Amino acid sequence: MKFMRLGHGEAHHLQCQQARQHLSELLEEKPQLTPALIKHIEDHLAECPPCQKFRETFLATVQALQAMPAQEVPARLRQALKSHVERFPSA
């Protein structure tokens, strides 16, 4: 699904993808992005209503998840995940 304004074509679509790809990094307290990339993304977000809506929804999701109480992972699930991860050694 492409999120782009009419008349902006593929170049705008790529800007949308880049902005959305780096959105979580941009929202970190100390983003690990170059100042030029941060400015590029912020400029895009300022002018792109679909990406603005995406950011709003993303922020609302993050806030909702942060508001949820922490829960203990059941021991059986924890063991199953551990076994699965151990089958795939990291490179």
C-alpha positions as CSV (number, residue, x, y, z in Angstrom):
1,M,0.0,0.0,0.0
2,K,1.5,3.3,-1.0
3,F,0.9,6.4,1.1
4,M,1.6,9.4,-1.0
5,R,-0.1,12.6,-1.9
6,L,-1.3,13.1,-5.5
7,G,1.3,14.5,-7.8
8,H,4.4,13.5,-5.8
9,G,5.1,10.1,-7.4
10,E,7.7,7.5,-6.5
11,A,10.2,10.0,-5.0
12,H,7.6,11.0,-2.4
13,H,6.8,7.4,-1.7
14,L,10.5,6.7,-0.9
15,Q,10.5,9.7,1.4
16,C,7.5,8.3,3.2
17,Q,9.2,4.9,3.5
18,Q,12.3,6.5,4.9
19,A,10.4,8.7,7.4
20,R,8.4,5.8,8.7
21,Q,11.4,3.4,8.8
22,H,13.3,5.8,11.1
23,L,10.3,7.1,13.1
24,S,11.1,5.1,16.3
25,E,14.7,6.1,16.2
26,L,13.7,9.8,15.7
27,L,11.5,9.6,18.8
28,E,14.3,8.3,21.0
29,E,15.8,10.6,23.6
30,K,19.1,10.5,21.8
31,P,18.5,9.5,18.2
32,Q,21.3,7.7,16.5
33,L,20.6,9.4,13.2
34,T,22.7,12.1,11.4
35,P,21.5,15.7,11.9
36,A,20.9,15.8,8.1
37,L,18.7,12.7,8.1
38,I,16.7,14.0,11.1
39,K,16.1,17.3,9.3
40,H,15.1,15.5,6.2
41,I,12.6,13.4,8.1
42,E,11.2,16.3,10.1
43,D,10.8,18.4,6.9
44,H,8.9,15.5,5.3
45,L,6.7,14.9,8.3
46,A,5.8,18.7,8.4
47,E,4.5,18.5,4.8
48,C,3.0,15.0,4.5
49,P,-0.5,14.5,6.0
50,P,-0.4,10.7,5.7
51,C,3.0,10.5,7.5
52,Q,1.7,12.9,10.1
53,K,-1.2,10.5,10.7
54,F,1.1,7.6,10.8
55,R,3.3,9.4,13.4
56,E,0.2,10.1,15.5
57,T,-1.0,6.5,15.4
58,F,2.5,5.3,16.1
59,L,2.8,7.6,19.2
60,A,-0.6,6.5,20.5
61,T,0.4,2.9,20.1
62,V,3.7,3.4,22.0
63,Q,1.9,5.3,24.8
64,A,-0.8,2.6,25.1
65,L,1.8,-0.1,25.3
66,Q,3.8,1.8,27.9
67,A,0.7,2.3,30.0
68,M,0.0,-1.5,30.1
69,P,1.1,-3.2,33.3
70,A,4.1,-5.5,33.0
71,Q,3.2,-9.2,33.1
72,E,5.3,-12.3,33.8
73,V,6.0,-14.5,30.9
74,P,4.8,-18.0,31.7
75,A,7.7,-20.4,32.3
76,R,6.5,-22.8,29.6
77,L,6.5,-20.0,27.0
78,R,9.8,-18.7,28.2
79,Q,11.4,-22.2,27.8
80,A,9.8,-22.7,24.3
81,L,11.2,-19.3,23.2
82,K,14.6,-20.1,24.6
83,S,14.7,-23.5,22.9
84,H,13.7,-21.9,19.6
85,V,16.4,-19.2,19.8
86,E,19.1,-21.7,20.8
87,R,18.4,-23.6,17.5
88,F,19.5,-20.6,15.5
89,P,23.0,-19.5,16.6
90,S,23.7,-15.9,15.9
91,A,26.2,-15.0,13.2
